[in-house]
Amino acid sequence: MKEKNTFQKKIVLFLAVGFCMVSACIYTIWEKPSVPICTNGVLDLSHWRLGDDGTVPLNGKWEFYPDRLLSTTDINNPSLKNVEYLQVPGRWANKKADIDIADRGIGTYHLIIKTNGETSQYGLKITNIRSSCRIYANGKEITKVGNPTTTYSTAYETSILPVMAFFPSDNDTIDLVIQVANWDYVNGGIIQPIYLGSQQGILHTDFIHKMLESIGIAALMIFGCLFVAIYFFSRHNKHLLFLGLVCISYTFVKVADGEKFFNFIFNSISYLNVLRFKNTAICLSIIFMGLFIRELGKDFIPLRVLKGIILSLSCGVLLLLIIRNKDLYLVEMMLSFFDISSYVIYSIFIFRAARRAKYGTIGKNGTLLLLLFVSLITISFCGAYLYFTSILHTYISPSLILLCGLSMASFLYIIQFVKANDSMNAWNQKLIQADKEKDQLLIQTSNAFKTPLYSIISVAKSTVDSGEDSGRQQKNLILISSVAARLSSLVNDIIDFQSIKNHTLRLNCRDFDVSGTIQAVNEVLIHIKKGEQVQLQNAVPIGCFYVHADEDRLHQILIHIVGNALRYTQTGFVKITAEVIDGEIQIYVMDTGVGISQEDQKNLFDDRFSEQKDESSDPFFIGMGLKISKMLAKNMQGNLFLKKSTPGEGSVFVIQMPQMAEYSTKNIDNSLVEADKSTLLVSSNYVPSGNASALPYILLAVDDEAENIKTLQEIFYAKEYQILGAYSGEQALKRLNERRDISIVLLDTSMPGMTGYEVCRRIRVEHSLYELPILLFTSRHAPEDIAEGFEAGANDFLVKPYDVRELTARVNTLLRMKESAENTVKMETAFLQSQIKPHFLYNALSTIISLCRKDGGQAENLLKDLSNYLRGSLDIDPNHSFISVKQELSLVESYIHIDKARFGERLNVVLDLDDDVMGIEIPAMIIQPIVENAVRHGLMKRISGGTVAISIKKVDMELVISVSDDGQGMNDEKQKSLLDSSLSTSGIALKNVNKRLINAYGQGLEIQSDFGLGTTVTMRIPVGDTMQKGVLVND
């Protein structure tokens, strides 16, 4: 409360200082009380020396003749009556004057001036007579401003330009007559003082007025251009742009007011249009002022208030542009009220923000200066209004107040600049210190990089030069990969260290089971074990320990701690366990390594620890890595510390993480865990409302967290997908064996038991990349994690938390890829099938031609068989190239009849079929090419021929088709080359059939042959509802 009162006193003090400055400015320019005053149309200057005492404002009571334009002769006529006395300066429609005249009209002013006769050449300085006048001195016209007429006619001309007029005087009396006409504006009359003096004195007064006016205009323009230029150079401080526009707007106001430089430059523009221009500039300046204040602090003025002011002033500007000339003064009066009200509102809201200690970007002192600045601008506007109504007789005061206000604004910017400069100097010192630390860090990092780089170079060179078998090369490459991953970890540590120091580290904390994370870490670090003498053990059971932390950062901490333990353990074990203590999960990393001395334990998590080590011990990885790990743990509301360590016996590190808030709902009993999942999802086979059979895509979501699967189901609820759920790797593989119609697998990498990487590898054993796309979800996106995912067989990667649009886009892309691959397979299958038909036709027609001359009847029968074969094969739909076993055997039978005609008793065929296999659909033309190959290459190369046995049996969920012959057989080398499509040898039929089977089912022909005994070719085709559906999809 005391601080608040002190601040309010500062506000009052600042306002008092500002008021004193304004009062001083006004006092210095106000008329001196010793200056003579006009009385009843007479001014006595007989005791005033114009040459020495200066010019005199002709203020006081003048004779006034309303509704008439009189000359000097008319006024001096004794019969002239109805003379009135009117205060000058002032509007002639002043109620206090008790004169019956409207604002729009005519009138004549008359004043007798008595002088001492010392001045031979006199001068007048006319500032503002509305809206036209003609001036006579001693009966002679000395100047005219505009053209005053008795009526509003084409001869009437408006002009209120400041002018000077000079005239001689032969005696000590000056008879001054001023005719005034005002037909198109408000406030007619002599609005501002008329100055009398010697010619030199009037020139001097005019020079002073114009000089002060020019200084004010130049200052405004310089301020404005400077602020705008600074903004365009930096592009950071937008408030400078708005302040510059305020100054430039005021510049246009000043050139159209006071000495009216604008009218001198553009003398063809009417005065009323100049008024429109001036008032538009005022409105723009107020709008820019509001934007300037808002930019300094959003609490200084509410946005809705600022929008209201901008809307009101914009409407006023629109009225200015469309209003008639005779009604212009109404809009001008309304805008004058809006102008002053706007600044009063600005001042009130800034004062309110200051009281609430909301200082925006400029601090407490800056807020005080801003309040004083806006207050001075408000006073300046009030002064301009008083000048407009002839209450204030000079325009210098508002101008000086305005300049004082702008000086405050400049001082405000100077304060900000000084603060920024001081801050920059402080940051320079910090940067110098940081540069020294960077140099030290680079030295340490360079030392840390030496050993692993040397290892990479040495092992790579050994791999190239050894010339040994691929097994050893594979091990060396694995070692290179492990060492490279170690270097990548060093770089990531440096990045994270800087992020933590700069407070820019981002954490994605959630609830998860640490067992899966630990298992994933073990898989990454398995390659750095020192032989089988060191056992890496995960003793944290699944589903028992749930923490609330960033899984990616916990993974990083474990990589450091477990990695160090493995590096410094020669024999024994590295074991990871966990327990719950006081609501915290304690993860223990125990090893039987070299241990840490008591001296090193003191600085274990400090930079000094890395400095004390020699280069061979990888100081950065130990010292900086442990420090970063501790910093990461503390950022997750946890901790990392060394529980105990004995040199020669080993160490125990403890990673402490917050326990999940609702840990009690997680039970060690796996059955309860499954029960909890079942309450979340009534069925893991989730189908959106509507016809499930109409859904073309089935997605398998694999995640140990039921909430994540539920989220995926909600994401794809309104889309054409059916979501199946699996909560473990084993369950996912089981579902894939049960369902052959799954289109894509959404697989989480961190799961207890079988990790996502292992599941991915198991899936790839049976399903190719295009056959079953896999999208991996992971919270870790280190290069080694991504590489491991792709090596395991993933098609794509998505880092959690993911964007829904990105997820759906990636799923759609994978599905389009799958469809494109399937279409390619269809085209390839049709091509392979078309290759078989010409081959068979060539052999069949050759046989028939050879029989035409020998046995026409048999040739006729063979042509019927060939016709039957062609009809059956040509009826096959190329988009669905599947036929029943019965149809396939009909084609085989036609082929056998043709071949028996060729080979006679040398060819025997035996069929062994199950009764229930005839209706099963199989790919067309897969048995006939095998039978043809057995006849041509197995039997007919022997003079005695032989037997072809065709067996079709249903075994469990497979249709087993075997074609055996007792021909000459083949050796092992021939068997290997028989199905190799890269070799341009014979056997195109077998290769085509093998390729078609692989495309459809993922497995080809099985060939078993013994040289001299015969060959058996076997194909296995999955059968059953789900399998058959899968076949159709794959085709």
N, C-alpha and C positions, 0 to 999 in steps of 0.2 A: 504493500500500500504506500509506503514511504517513497519507493522508487517511482510509482505512478504519479504521486503528487509533485515530485521533483520534475518529472517530465512535463506535466501540465504547466508548471511555472516557466519552464523553458519555452513552451509554445507561446505563453502570454508575453514573455520577454521579447521573443522574436517579432511578434506582431506589433508590440509597442515600438521597437526600433524601426520597423517598417513605416509605421504611422508618423513617427518623428521625421523620417527621411522625406516622406511625402509632404508633410507640413512645411518643412524647411524649403523644399523646392517651390511650393506654392507661395510662400511668404516672400521669397527672393524675387518673384516676378509679379507680385501683386502691386497694384497702384500705391504710390506713396501718399500718405494722408495730406502732405503739404501741397499737392498738385491742385490748382484751382478747379472749381466745379461750375458748370453752367447753371444759371439761375434764371428762370422765366425767359429763356431765349437769349440770354446775354452771358458772355464769358469775358471776364476782366483779366487780361494778361499784361496790364500796363506795368506791373512790377516783376514780370517774368522775362528773363533774358533767354530767348530761344537758342542763341548761339552758345551760351555757357550752360544753362540749366537743362537743355535737351528738349526733346519733343514732348508734346502735351496731348494726352487723350481727351477728346472733346466729349466728356461724359457729363451727364446732368440733364436738366430740363430744357428741352428745345421747344420752339414754337412748332405746332403741327396743324396742318390744314387737311383734314380727311376728305377723301373722294374728289380731290382736285389736284391738277398738275399746274402749279403757278410759277410764273417767272418772277424775277426781282422787282420788276415794275409793278406787277399785279400785287405783290405783297406790300409794297410801299404805298399803295393806293389807300387813302384815309378811309374810304368807304368800305373797305374789306372788313368783314366781321367773322364770327364763329371761329376765332382762334382758340386752339387747345394747347396744352403743355404736356409733352410726352417725354418719359425717361429714355435716354439713349446711353448705352445700347439696350435694346429690348424689342420684342415684337410689338407692333402697333395694336394688335388685338388683345392687349393685356387688360384683364378685368380690373386690375387696380387703377388703371389709368382712367377708367370711367369714360371711354371714348367709344362711340357707336360706329365701329368699322369692323368688317370681316377680315379674315386672313387673306382672302383673295380680293384685291382691290387696288386703289391708288391713293397717294397722299404726298404732301409736300412738307419737308422739314426746313426750318429757318433758324439761323443762329447769327447773332451779332457778336463779333470778337474785337475787343479793344486791345490794341498792342501799344508798345512804347515807341514804335516807328523806327527801331534800330535795324530791322531786317528789311532788305529791299526785295529779296526773292523768297517766297514762301512755297511750302510743299505740303501736300496731303497724302497720307497712306490709308487707302480704303481696303479693308480686309474682307468684309462679308456684308453686302447689302442685297436683300432678296426682293425681287429676283432680277431687277434691272433698274438702272438709275441714270440720271443726267445731273451734273453738278455745275453750279454757277458760282463764281466768286466776283463780287463787286459788279454784278450785272453781266459778266461775260462767261460763256460756257467754257469750262476748262477740261472736262473729260466726260466720257459717256461709257457706261458698261451695259451691254445689251441695248435694247431700244424700248423705253417705257412709252406706252400708249394708254389712252383713256379707256379703250375697250380691248377685249381679247380678239385681235384681228391678225391678219397675215403680216402686218407691219411689226407686231409685237415680237420681241426677241429676248430670250432668257440668257443671262450670263451673270455669274457671281465671282468672276475672276478678281483676285487681289490686284489693285492698280495703284499707281502713283500719279499725282497731278501737280504741276508747278505753275505758279502765277506771280506776277509782281503786285506791289501795293504802293500807291503814291501817298497814302495817308496812314493814320494810326488806327483805322477801322476796317475790318473785313466783314463784308456782308455775304454770308454763305447760304445758298439755297440748294436743296437736293430734292429733285423729283424722283419718286420711287413708284414702281408698278410691279404688282405680283399677282399674276392671273393663273398660275399653274402649279403653285406649291404652297405648303403650309408655313406659318410663321413669317409673314411679310414684315418688312421694316429694316431698320439699321440694327443688325443682329450683333455685330462686334464693333469695338471702338474704332473711331476715325482719329488718326494721329495728325497733329499740326506741328510744323517745325520749319526750320530753315531748310533750304534745298539740300545742303550738306547733311543736316541732321536727319532728314527723311531718307536720304540715300543710305546713311549709316544704319538707321533702324531697319530699313528693308533688307540691307545686307545681313544684319544680325539674324533677322527672322529666317531668311532663306538659308543662311549658313547652318543655323540650328536644325532647320528642317532637313537639309541635305545630309548633315551628320547623322541624324536619326535614320533616314532612309538608307544611307550607306551602311550604317551599323547593322540594321536589320538584314540587308542583303548579304553582307559579309558573314554574319552569324549563320544565316540560312544556308548559303552555299558551302560554308565550312562544315556544318553539321551533315549536310547531305553528302558532301565529298568524303567525309570520314566514314559514313555508313557504306558507301559504294566501294571504298577501299577495303573495309574490314568484313562487311556483310554479316556482322554478328549483332551489333547493337541497333536493333530496329527503332528504339526510341529516339535515336539521333536523327533518323530519317523524318520522323513525325515532328520533332522539334524544329528541324530545318524547314519543313513545309509550313509550320506555324510562322516562322520568321519571314519566309518569302510571301506568305499570304498577307501579313501585316505590312510588308513593303508596298504591295499594291494598294492597301488601304491608305497608307501615308501619301503616296503620290497622287491620290485622288482627293485628298483633304488638305487642310491647312493652306499652304501656298499654292496648292492645286497645280503641281508640275504636269500632271497628266493632261490637263486642259490646254496648257501651253504647247505641249507636244502634239496632241491630237485636237486641234482647235475646231475641226469640222464635226466632232461628236457633240451632241447636245448635252446640256447639263443633266437632264433627267436620266439619260442613258449612262452617264458617268456615275450617277447615284446607284443605278442598278449594279454596275460593275463593282462599286465600293462595297455595297451591302453583301453581294455574293462573296467577295473576298473575306469579309468579316465572318460570314457563316462557315466558310471553309476553314478559316483559322481556328474557330471554336471546335469544329469536328476533329481537326488534326491535334488540337490540344487534348481533347478527350482520349484519343488514341495514344498520344504520348504518355499521359498519366496512366492509362491502362497497361501500357507496355512496361512501365517502371514497377508496377505491382498490381496484380489482379484484385487485391483487397482494397486498393485505393478508390475504385469506382466499380460497382456491379455492372456486369455486362448488359443486363436488361435496361438499366438506367442509361447507359451509354447509347444503346440502340434507340431508346426513346428520344434522346437529344438529337441524334443523327437524323432520325425520321422527321422530327419537327422542323429542324433547320433545312432539311432537303425540301420539305413542302414549302417552306418560306421562300427558298430560292426559286422554286417552280412558279410561285405566285409572282415573284419579281419579274420573271421573264414574260408573263402573259397579261399582267394587270395593265389597265389603261393609265395614261400619264396623270390624269386628274385624280386618280385614286392611289397613286404610288405612295403618297405620304402615309396612308393607312397601313400598308404593308411594312413601311419603314418603321413606324411606331411599334407595330407588333413585333418586328424582329429586334428592335432595341430592347423590348421587354424580355424576349427569349434569350438575347445575348447575355444580358446581365444575370438573368436567372440561371443560365447554364453555368456561368462561372461561380455563382453562389453555391450551386449544387456541387460542383467540383470541390470547392473549399470545404463544404460541410462533410462530404464523404472522406476527404483526406484527413480532416480533423478527427473523424470517427475512427478511421483506421489507426491513426497515431495513438489515440487513447487506448485502443485495444492492443497496442504493441505489435501491430502488423506493419512492418516497414518495407515490405517488398524486397527489391534488389538493391536498395540504396541505403539501408541502415537508418538508425534513429536520427542522426544529424542531417542526413540527406532528406529524410521525410520532413524535418522542420524547414529546410530550405525550400523544398517543393511547396509546402503550405504557404510560406511567405511569398514565393514566386506567383502562385495562383492568386493569392490575396492582392498583390500589387496589380496584377492584370485586371482583377475585378474592380479595384479602385480606378484604374486607368479608364475602364469602360464607363464607370459612373462619371468620371470627369469629362469624358467625351460627350456624354448625354447632357451634362450641365452646360457644356459649351454650346451644344446644339440648341438648348432652350434659353441661351443668353444669361444664364445664372453665373457661369464662369466666363470671364472675358478674354481668356487666352487659351490657345490649344497647346502651348508649350508644356503646361503642367501634365496633361495626360501623356504626352510624348516622353517626358522625363521619367514619369512613373513607369511607363512601359519599358524604357531602357533599363531602369533599375531592376525590373522584373526579369528581363532577359539576362542582365548581369548575374542575378541570382541563379538562373538556369545554367549559365556558363560556369559559375562557381561550383554548382552542383556537379557538372561534368568534370571540372578540374579536381574536385574531391575524389570522384570515381577514378579519374586517371591516376591521381597520386596513390590511391589505395591499390589500384591495379599494378602500378609501378613497384610499390613496396612488396606486394605479393609476388611480383615477377622476380624481384631481387631475392626474396626468400626462397622461391623455387629454384633460382639459379644456384644458390648455395646448396640446396638439396640435390640438384642435378649433378653438381660437382662431386658431392659426396657419393651419390649413386653411381657416377661414372667410375669413381675409385673402386666402389664395391663391385661394379660390373667387371672391371679389369681383374680383380681378385677372383671373381666367379669364373671368368673365362680361363684363367690360369688353372683353377681347380678342375673345370670341365675338360680342358685340354688334356690334363693328366688322366682324367677318368676315361677319355676316349682312346688313349694310347693303347692300353692293353686289349680291349675288344677289337680295335681296328687291326692290331697286329695279328690277333687270332683269326680274323676273317681273311686277311691276306695270306697267312700261312696255310690255313686249311684249304682255301681255294686253290693255291698253287700246288699243294700236295694232291688235291683231287685231279687237277689237270695233268700233272706229271706222273702220277702213279701208274696209269695204264692198267689198273686192276679191275676186278669185276664190279658190276653196277651196285651190288649190295653195299660194299664199303663206300662207294661214291654217294649212295643215298644217305648213309649215316653222316658223312661229312657235310652234305648239303643241309641235313637237319641241324647239325651243329652250327653251320653258318647262319641259318634262319634264327636259331635261338640267340646267338650273339648279336645279330642285327636287331632283334626285338629288344634286347637289352639296351642298345643305343637309342632306339625309339623311346624307351621308357625314360632315359635320361633327358631327352628333349621335352617330353611331356611334363617331367618334373619341373624343368625350368619354367615352362609356360604356366603351370599351376602355381608355382612359387610367386611369380609376378602377379597372377590374378588374385591371390590371397593378400599380397601386400597392397594392391590397388583397390581392394574391397570390391572386385568385380567377379568373384567366383560365383558361379550359378550352381545351385543344388536342387535336385529333384527328389525330395524325400518321400518315401512311401513305405508301406508295410510289406515285408517279404520274409521268407524263410532263409536263414543264413546258410543252411546246409547246401542248397543248390549253388550259391555263390562260391562257397568253399570248394565244392567239387569242380566247378568251372575253373577256378584258380589252379587246382591241382593238375587239370588237364593241360593248361598252358605251360606250367613249370615242370612237367614230367621229364622234359629233355635235359634239364640242368642237374639231374641227380647224378651223383658220382658212383655209377655202377649199382649193382644189386646189393651192395653193402649198406645202402641207405634206403630205408623204407619211408615213403610218404603216405601218411595215414590220415584219413578224415573220420574222426570219431564223433562227429556231431550228427545225431540221428535226425531223420527227416520228420518235419512237422512239429518239432519240439521248441524251437527257438526262433521267434519272430521279432524282428527289430524294425524300428522306424528310422530310416536313414536313406541316403543316396546310395543305391546299389552299385553304381559305377565307381563312386569314390571309395566305398568299402572294398570293392574288388581291387582298386589301386593300392589301398593300404595293405591288403593281404599279399599282393604281389611283392611289395617291398619286404614285409616281415618274413613271409615264407621263403621268398627268394634268397634273402640273406642267410636264413637258417640252412637252406640246402647248400649254399656255397661254402659255408664254414663247418659243415658236418661231414667228416670223412667216413665214419661208420656209425651204425645205429639207426636212428629214426628221427623224422620230423613229424610230430603228431599235433593235430588240431582238435581241441575239445572246447566245450562251452558249458556255462552254468548261469543261473539267475541269482543275483545278489541285490537285494534292496531295490527291486524294480529296474535293474540294469542287466543287460546281457554281457557277460564276461566271456570273451573268446580268447582261449589260451593257445599260444603257439610255442610248443616245447620242442627242444632239439637236444641232441647229445654231441654237440659240436665243440669248438675250441673254447667257447665262453668269452667273457669280457672282464678285463681287469677292473679293480676298484677305482683306479685313477681314471680310466676311460669311461666308467659309468657316470662319473660326475658331469661330464660334458657330452653325454651320448646324444642328446637331442639339440645340440648347439652346433653352430658353424665351426667353432674351435675344434670340435672333434675331428672334422674332415681335414683341418689344417695340420693336426698332429700326426696324421697317418702318412705313411710313405706312398709313393705312386703305385706300387704293385698291389696294394690292398683295395684299389678302387675307392678312393676316399669320398668322391662325390656321391656315389651310390649309397655308401653307408651313412655318412654324416648328413648330407643334404636330403637324401631320401627319407631318413628317419625323421628329420625335422619337418619335411613336407607332410609326411604321414601323420605326425602329431597335430600339425596345424589343420589338416583335413578333418581329423577326428573331432577336434574341438569345435570346428565350424558346424559339425553335425550334432552338437551338444553331447559329445562323447569325450573319450580320452584315450591316450596310448601311453603306456609306461612299461618299464622293465621291472618285473616282479622279483626275479632273482637271477643271478648268473655266477657260475663258479668256473674259473679257468680250468680247462681240461675236462670238464664234466658237462657243460652245456648251459643253456639259458631258457628263460620262460618270459615271453612277452605277453602282455595283456591288452587286448583291444576292447574298450568299453563303449557300448552303444546303447541308446535308449530303447527300452522295451516297447513293443507295440501297445497302444493305449488299452485295447480290449483283449489283452492276452489271455484272459481267463476263458474266452470263448474258443480258443484253440486248445485242443486236447491232444495228448500224446497218442491216444488210441486212434489209429488210422480209420477205424470204422466210424468214429464220431466225426472225423474230418470229412469223410465221404458223405455222412449224413448231413453235415452242414452245407455241403455243396448241393445236395439234392433239394434242400429247402430253398436254395436260391434259384435253381433251375429244376423245374418239375421233370423235364426230360432234356437230355443232352441232344436229342434229335430235334432241333428247333426249326419249325417251319412257319413262315409268315402266313397270315390269314389268306385264304384263297385256296386254289387248287395246287396242292403240293406237287402233283405229277407234272404240272405244266412248267415247273421251275427247271431251267436248263442246266443250272450250275449247282454243284454241291461242294461246300467248303468245309474242311476239317480244321477246327481250331484246337490247338494243343497248348495248354497252359495249366500250371498247377494251382492258379488262383481262379476260383469260380467267378469272381467279380470281373476279371478280364474277359472271360468267355461271354459273360452276360453283356458286357460292353460291345463286343463284336456282334452279338446277335442283335443288339439295338441299332448298331450302325447300319447293318445290312437288312433291317426289318422291312423297309419299304422297297427293297431292290429285288431283283430276280435271282435270289440265292437262297439255298437251304443250308443252315449251319449245323454241323455235327460237332459235338464237344468231346474232348479227351483230356483227362487231368494228369496224365503221366505219359512217358514215352512208351511204356509197355502197352498201355491202353490204346495209344495212337496206332501202333503197329498191328494190334488186334483188329481195330476197326478197318484198317487198310486191307487186311486179309479177308474180312467179311464183306466189304463193299468195294467193287471194282469200278464204281461210277463216280468216285470222288474226283473233282476237277482240280482242286488246289489245296495245299496244306499251309495253314498259318501257324507257324511253329515258334514258341518261345525258347530262347537258348538256356536260360537259367531255371532248371527244374531239379528238384531233389531226385536222387537215384540216377536214372539215365538222362543225361543232359540233352539239350536240343541238338548239339553238334553230333552226338552219337546217334540220335534218332534219325537225323538227316543222312548220315552215312548208311544206316540200316535200310532206309527207304531207297537209296540209290542202288542198292544191290539188286533190287527187283524192278525199279522204275527209272526210266531215263529222264533227262532234264525236261524234254518237251512233253513227255507222256504224263508226268505229274509234277507241275511246278511247285516249288517250296519258297515261301516268303518268311524269312527269319525276323523275329522281333527280339530286340536286345536293348538293354539300357547302357551298354558299353559300345563305344564306337572308336576304340583305338585301332590303328591299322592292323595289328596282329589279330584282333578279334574278328575284324571283317575278313581278313585273309583266311582265317580258320573256317569261317562260315562258308566261304566260296569253295574252299578245298573240300569241305564236307559234302558239297553238292547243292548248295542253295542257289536259287535263281536270282534272288534279290534280297536286300537288307532294308530294314526300317528301324530307326532308333526311337525308343520310347522316352518321353511321351510323344506320340505321333499326332500329326494333323489328320483329321478325318478325310479331308479331300485328297491328301496325298496317299492315304491308305487305299481308298477306293480307286484312285487313278492307277496305283501300282497293281492292284488286284485285276483291274480291267485289262491292263497292259499284258500281264501274264496270261490271262485267259485268251486274249487275242493271239498271243504268241502260240499258245497251245492249239488253238483252232487252225492257225496258219500252218503249223507243223503237221497237224492231222490231214489237212487238205493236200499238203505236199506228199504225204504218205499215200493218200488215195490215188493221186496222179501217178506216183511211182509204181503202185500196185497194178494199176490198169496197164501201164507200160510193160511191166514184167509179164503180165498175163498175155498181152498181145504178142510178146516174143515167143511164147510157147506154141501158139496156134500155127504159125507158118512152119515151125520146125516139125510139128506132128504131121501137117498136111503134106509136106515134102516126102516123108517116109511112106505115108499111106498111099498117095497117088503113085509113087514108084512101084509099090506092090500091085496095085490094081492094073496098072499098065502092063506089067509083066504077065498078068493072068488073062488079059483080054484075048490073046491069041490061043492060049492053051485051054482055058476053061471059061467060056463066056458066062455060064450059069453062076459059077462061083464068083466071077468078077461082078455080076449083077448083085449078088448078096453082099459082097463087100462094099459096093457103092451104096446099098441101103444102110449098111452099118455106118459108113462114113457120113451119109446124109443124116442119120439119127444123131451122130456125134456132133455134127456141125449145128443142127437145129437146137440141140440141148445147150451147146456152148454159146450160141448166138442169142439165146433167150435170156442169158444172164444179165441182170441190171448192172451196168458199170458203176453206179453209185452205191450198189449194195451187192457186191460180188461174193455172196454166200449162197450156197445150195445145200440141199439135204444130202446125207450120206447115200441115200437111195439114188438120187440123181447123179452123184459123183461116180457111184459104182456102175450106173448105166453107161456112162462115158468110158469107164475103164473096160467094160465088157465089149463095147464096140471096138475099142482099140485092140483088145486081145484077139478078137475074131480076125482082124486084119493081119495081126502079127502071126497067128497060127496058120493063116493061109500062106504066109511066107516061109515059116520054119517047120511046119508040119508037126511030126511026132517029137521033134527036138524040144518043143515048148510045152510045159505042163503048168497049169495054174490051179492053186488051191485057195479057197476062201474060208475063213474062220470068223464068223460074225456073231455078236450078241443080238438077241431079238429086239432089244429096245434101243438100238443105235440108229436105225434107218431114218428116223425123223430128225435127228440132230443136225443142225446147220454147221457147215464147215466152209472155209474158203474154197472157191471153185478151182478146179484143175490143180490140186496138190497131190492126189494119189497117182493119176495117170502118168505124169512126168517121172515119178519114182519107179513105177512099174516099167516104163519104157527104158529107163536107165539100167534097171536090173536085167532086162532082156538083152539089150544091145551090148552092154559092157560087161555083164556078169556071166550070162549063159551062152550067147551066140559066138563068143570067142573060143568056146570049146566045141569040138566036133560032135560030141554026144549031147550037147544042149544041157537041159536041166529043168528045175521046178522053181516057180515063183509062188511064195506063200503070202497071202494078204490076210492080216489079222486086224480086226477092229473090235476093241473091247472097251467097256466103261469101267474104270478103276477109280473108286472113290469119286472125286469131283473132276476127273479128267477123262477125256476120250483118247485112248492110246491106239494109234494106228501104226502098224509095223508092216514093212514090205521086206521079205527075206528071199534070198536066192542061194542056191548051192553051187554057184559059179566059181570062178577062179580067185575071187577075193582081191585084196590089194594090201600093199605094205603101209607102214605108218606114215612115211613121207607122202605117199599118194593120198592118204586120208586127210592129212593137214592141208594139202593144196586144193582138195576137192571143193571146199566151201569158201576158199579165199577169193573174194571178188576182185582183189587187186592183181591177181595173176591171170594172164590172158591164155588160159589153157581150155581144154574141152570141159564138158559138164555144165553147160550153161543152164540146163533145165534144173539141176539140183541147186545151183546157186540162186536161181530165181525163186524157187520154192522156199529155200531157206530164208532169203531176204524178206519175202512176204510174211512168213510166220513170225519173224523177229519184229516186223512192223506192227503185226496184229497182236501178238501175245508177249513179246519181249524174250522169247526163246525160239530157237530154230530147230534144225534137224539134229538127231543123234545118230551117228554112224558107228557101227561096230563091224569090223571086217578082219578076217584071218586069211592070209595068203594061201590059196589052194583049197580053202574050205567054204568060202562064201561071204556074203555081206548082208547085214540087217540095218535097214534105215527106219528110225522110229521118230514119230512126231507126237507131241502131247498138246491137246487142246482143252482148255478149261471149259467145263459145262456147268449147267445150273442157271437159275434165274439171274442172280447178280453177276455171275461170270459172263453169261451170254450178253447181258446188257453192256458190260464192260467191253466185250469184243466189238459190239456195234459202235460204241463210242470211239474206240481206238481205230476203227476203220474209218 
